[in-house]
Amino acid sequence: MFQSSFWSESDLHEKKYEIKTAPWQRFVHRDRFLAKGKGSPGFPHAKVNIRKRRYSSEPSELKNLLLSPFTMYLVRTPRIIQSLFPRFTWRNSDHEKVVHLTFDDGPIPEVTPWVLEQLARYDARATFFCVGHNVEKHPDIYEQVVDRGHLTGNHTYNHLDGWNTDNMIYLRNVRKAARMVNSNLFRPPYGRILPSQAHFLQRHYQIVMWDVLSGDFDPHLSPEDCLANVMNNVRPGSIVVLHDSLKSFATLQFVLPRLLAELDAQGYRFDVVPQATEAEVLVPQAMPSLLPA
């Protein structure tokens, strides 16, 4: 079993986990898929000047780059990124024809019950990464999610960006959310988490990322293109990111019913994110250095 999410204050100060923020941790690797700065939700995500950066990806990879006028994010997470963080859950490696739909940022009374209704039509189970503050405001909606057989995960209490938040503040925020979200699953908002934060949290959580990012949060993306993002990149075992948020609701209303219908017609079933064993997640590892060589 994972250790309790209600870790003590003394745990935060254990020297061997070294959770103080080093200056270089505000930067990320200069790999072609990463850049310094802020951007749209997604890991990695970056605010870049396309004219000043070169991408040596093959055409098959480039078609999965989704560009908006101001930001860039990857619809499918490249293997090179997944290999940098091998203890994170990116997808289910089983070859069974199953898709793991995940919904971030709820529960929201105007959105989450509608999502539950759509999922019920296909006997679909999903995983909801909940913001603690929203659970505190809408505990009845959270209970609906759990009662219908879905999994929940911790998404921090205030939807904090790990790259731009002091480690102590970040970890205490996760702990605060844990008082409302009873789960051993954690997803960092925006997919942004520092190695030091991840190293500590992995004692308590399975950190779940994704291999398909729908882009439903992007106001520059049409609902049709959002649906295409998923359908063109999904594969057996994929973990797909959607959002049960007001910001994404208009797009989600178009995408989710069609996504469920099309994947169901292709023989897919929908299940919760597979939960790793303690040995798979908590084996000590050297967190990858993000300091440019």
For each residue, the residues with C-beta under 8 A, 3 or more apart:
1: 278
2: 5 184 203 204 205 206 278 281 282
3: 7 203 204
4: 7 204
5: 2 154 174 175 178 183 184 204 205
6: 175 178 179
7: 3 4 11 12 175 203 204
8: 11 12
9: 12 13
10: 13 14
11: 7 8 14 200
12: 7 8 9 19 168 171 172 200
13: 9 10
14: 10 11 17
15: 18
16:
17: 14 196 199 200
18: 15 196 199
19: 12 167 168 171 196 197 199 200
20: 167 196
21: 25 26 166 167 194 196
22: 25 196
23: 26
24: 27 290 291
25: 21 22 163 194 195 196 290
26: 21 23 163 164
27: 24 36 290 291 292
28: 34 35 36 44 163 290
29: 34 84 288 290 291 292
30: 34 35 292
31: 34 80
32: 53 54 55 56 57
33: 44 74 78 80 81
34: 28 29 30 31 44 46
35: 28 30 44 46 47 48 53
36: 27 28 46
37: 46 47 48
38: 47 164
39: 42 45 46 47 48 71 72 73
40: 45 68 71 72 73 217 218
41: 45 73 189 190 191 213 217
42: 39 45 73 74 190 191 213 241
43: 77 81 188 190 191 192 209
44: 28 33 34 35 73 74 81 191
45: 39 40 41 42 71 72 73 74 190 191 192
46: 34 35 36 37 39 71 72
47: 35 37 38 39 70 71 72
48: 35 37 39 52 53 72
49: 52 53
50: 53 67 72
51:
52: 48 49
53: 32 35 48 49 50
54: 32
55: 32 62 65
56: 32
57: 32 61 62 65
58: 61 62
59: 62 63
60: 63 64
61: 57 58 64 65 78
62: 55 57 58 59 65
63: 59 60
64: 60 61 74 75 76 232 233
65: 55 57 61 62 72 74 75
66: 72 73 74 75 215 218 221 229
67: 50 72
68: 40 71 72 218 220 221
69: 220
70: 47
71: 39 40 45 46 47 68
72: 39 40 45 46 47 48 50 65 66 67 68
73: 39 40 41 42 44 45 66 213 215 218
74: 33 42 44 45 64 65 66 77 78 81 213
75: 64 65 66 212 213 214 215 229 232 233
76: 64 211 212 213 233
77: 43 74 81 82 90 209 210 211 212 213
78: 33 61 74 81 82
79: 82 83
80: 31 33 83 84
81: 33 43 44 74 77 78 84 85
82: 77 78 79 85 86 88 90 209 211
83: 79 80 86
84: 29 80 81 288
85: 81 82 88 198 209 288
86: 82 83 285
87: 202 207 280 281 283 285
88: 82 85 198 207 208 209
89: 206 207 208 209 239 273 274 276
90: 77 82 209 210 211 239
91: 100 210 211 237 238 239
92: 96 98 100 236 237 238 239 273 274
93: 237
94: 98 236 237 274
95: 236 237
96: 92 236 237
97: 236 266 267 268 269
98: 92 94 236 237 268 269 270 271
99: 234 236 237 238 240 263 268 269 270 271
100: 91 92 126 127 237 238 239 240 270 271 272 273 274
101: 119 124 126 127 240 242 270
102: 126 127 128 129 153 187 208 210 239 240 241 242 273
103: 106 112 115 126 127 128 129 242 243 244
104: 128 129 155 187 189 241 242 243 244 245
105: 108 129 131 134 155 159 243 244 245 248
106: 103 111 112 115 128 130 131 134 141 145 243 244 245
107: 112 128 130 134 135 138 141 142 144 145 244
108: 105 111 112 134 138 141 244 245 246
109: 112 113 138 141
110: 114 246 249
111: 106 108 114 115 244 245 246 248 249 252
112: 103 106 107 108 109 115 116 128 138 141 144 145 244
113: 109 116 117 141 144
114: 110 111 117 118 253
115: 103 106 111 112 118 119 126 244 252 256
116: 112 113 119 120 144 145 148 150
117: 113 114 120 121
118: 114 115 121 122 256 257 260
119: 101 115 116 122 124 125 126 148 150 260 270
120: 116 117 123 124 148
121: 117 118 124 260
122: 118 119 260 261 264 270
123: 120 270
124: 101 119 120 121 260 269 270
125: 119 149 150 151 270 271 272
126: 100 101 102 103 115 119 150 151 270 272
127: 100 101 102 103 150 151 152 153 185 208 272 273
128: 102 103 104 106 107 112 145 150 151 152 153 244
129: 102 103 104 105 152 153 154 155 185 186 187 208
130: 106 107 134 135 142 145 152 153 154 155 177 180 181
131: 105 106 134 135 155 156 157 158 159 177
132: 135 136 154 155 156 157 158 173 176 177 178 179 180 181
133: 136 137 157 158 159
134: 105 106 107 108 130 131 137 138
135: 107 130 131 132 138 139 142 177 180 181
136: 132 133 139 180
137: 133 134
138: 107 108 109 112 134 135 141 142
139: 135 136 142 143 180
140: 143 144
141: 106 107 108 109 112 113 138 144 145
142: 107 130 135 138 139 145 146 152 180 181
143: 139 140 146 147
144: 107 112 113 116 140 141 147 148
145: 106 107 112 116 128 130 141 142 148 150 152
146: 142 143 150 152
147: 143 144
148: 116 119 120 144 145
149: 125
150: 116 119 125 126 127 128 145 146 272
151: 125 126 127 128 183 185 272 273 275
152: 127 128 129 130 142 145 146 181 182 183 185
153: 102 127 128 129 130 181 183 185 186 187 208 273
154: 5 129 130 132 174 177 178 181 183 185 186 187 205
155: 104 105 129 130 131 132 159 177 181 186 187 189
156: 131 132 159 160 170 173 174 177 188 189
157: 131 132 133 160 173 174 176 177
158: 131 132 133 173
159: 105 131 133 155 156 189
160: 156 157 165 169 170 173 189
161: 164 165 189 190 192
162: 165 170 188 189 190 192 193 194 197
163: 25 26 28 192 193 194
164: 26 38 161 192
165: 160 161 162 169 170 173
166: 21 169 170
167: 19 20 21 170 171 194 196 197 200
168: 12 19 171 172
169: 160 165 166 172 173
170: 156 160 162 165 166 167 173 174 197
171: 12 19 167 168 174 175 197 200 201
172: 12 168 169 175 176
173: 132 156 157 158 160 165 169 170 176 177
174: 5 154 156 157 170 171 177 178 186 201
175: 5 6 7 171 172 178 179
176: 132 157 172 173 179
177: 130 131 132 135 154 155 156 157 173 174 180 181
178: 5 6 132 154 174 175 181 182 183
179: 6 132 175 176
180: 130 132 135 136 139 142 177
181: 130 132 135 142 152 153 154 155 177 178
182: 152 178
183: 5 151 152 153 154 178 186
184: 2 5 204 205 206 275
185: 127 129 151 152 153 154 205 206 208 273 275
186: 129 153 154 155 174 183 201 204 205 206 207 208
187: 102 104 129 153 154 155 191 207 208 209
188: 43 156 162 191 192 193 197 207
189: 41 104 155 156 159 160 161 162 192
190: 41 42 43 45 161 162
191: 41 42 43 44 45 187 188 209 210
192: 43 45 161 162 163 164 188 189
193: 162 163 188 197 198 201 207
194: 21 25 162 163 167 197 198
195: 25 198 199 287 288 289 290
196: 17 18 19 20 21 22 25 167 199 200 287
197: 19 162 167 170 171 188 193 194 200 201
198: 85 88 193 194 195 201 202 207 287
199: 17 18 19 195 196 202 287
200: 11 12 17 19 167 171 196 197 203
201: 171 174 186 193 197 198 204 205 207
202: 87 198 199 205 207 281 282
203: 2 3 7 200 282
204: 2 3 4 5 7 184 186 201
205: 2 5 154 184 185 186 201 202 281
206: 2 89 184 185 186 275 276 281
207: 87 88 89 186 187 188 193 198 201 202 281
208: 88 89 102 127 129 153 185 186 187 239 273
209: 43 77 82 85 88 89 90 187 191 239
210: 77 90 91 102 191 213 239 240 241
211: 76 77 82 90 91 233 238 239
212: 75 76 77 229 230 233 234 238 239 240 241
213: 41 42 73 74 75 76 77 210 229 241
214: 75 226 229 230 240 241 242 255
215: 66 73 75 218 221 225 226 229
216: 221 226 242 243 248 251 252 255
217: 40 41 243 245 247 248
218: 40 66 68 73 215 221 226
219:
220: 68 69
221: 66 68 215 216 218 225 226 229 251
222: 225 226
223: 226 227 250 251 254 255
224: 227 228 254
225: 215 221 222 228 229
226: 214 215 216 218 221 222 223 229 230 251 254 255
227: 223 224 230 231 254 255 258 259
228: 224 225 231 232
229: 66 75 212 213 214 215 221 225 226 232 233
230: 212 214 226 227 233 234 240 255 259
231: 227 228 234 259 262 263
232: 64 75 228 229
233: 64 75 76 211 212 229 230 238
234: 99 212 230 231 238 240 263
235: 238
236: 92 94 95 96 97 98 99 268
237: 91 92 93 94 95 96 98 99 100
238: 91 92 99 100 211 212 233 234 235
239: 89 90 91 92 100 102 208 209 210 211 212 273
240: 99 100 101 102 210 212 214 230 234
241: 42 102 104 210 212 213 214
242: 101 102 103 104 214 216 248 252 255 256
243: 103 104 105 106 216 217 247 248 252
244: 103 104 105 106 107 108 111 112 115 128 248 249 252
245: 104 105 106 108 111 217 248 249
246: 108 110 111 249
247: 217 243
248: 105 111 216 217 242 243 244 245 251 252
249: 110 111 244 245 246 252 253
250: 223 253 254
251: 216 221 223 226 248 254 255
252: 111 115 216 242 243 244 248 249 255 256
253: 114 249 250 256 257
254: 223 224 226 227 250 251 257 258
255: 214 216 223 226 227 230 242 251 252 258 259
256: 115 118 242 252 253 259 260
257: 118 253 254 260 261
258: 227 254 255 261 262
259: 227 230 231 255 256 262 263
260: 118 119 121 122 124 256 257 263 264 270
261: 122 257 258 264 265
262: 231 258 259 265 266
263: 99 231 234 259 260 266 268 270
264: 122 260 261 267 268 269
265: 261 262
266: 97 262 263
267: 97 264
268: 97 98 99 236 263 264
269: 97 98 99 124 264
270: 98 99 100 101 119 122 123 124 125 126 260 263
271: 98 99 100 125 274
272: 100 125 126 127 150 151
273: 89 92 100 102 127 151 153 185 208 239
274: 89 92 94 100 271
275: 151 184 185 206
276: 89 206 280 281
277: 280 281
278: 1 2 281 282
279: 282 283
280: 87 276 277 283
281: 2 87 202 205 206 207 276 277 278
282: 2 202 203 278 279
283: 87 279 280
284:
285: 86 87
286:
287: 195 196 198 199
288: 29 84 85 195
289: 195
290: 24 25 27 28 29 195
291: 24 27 29
292: 27 29 30
293:
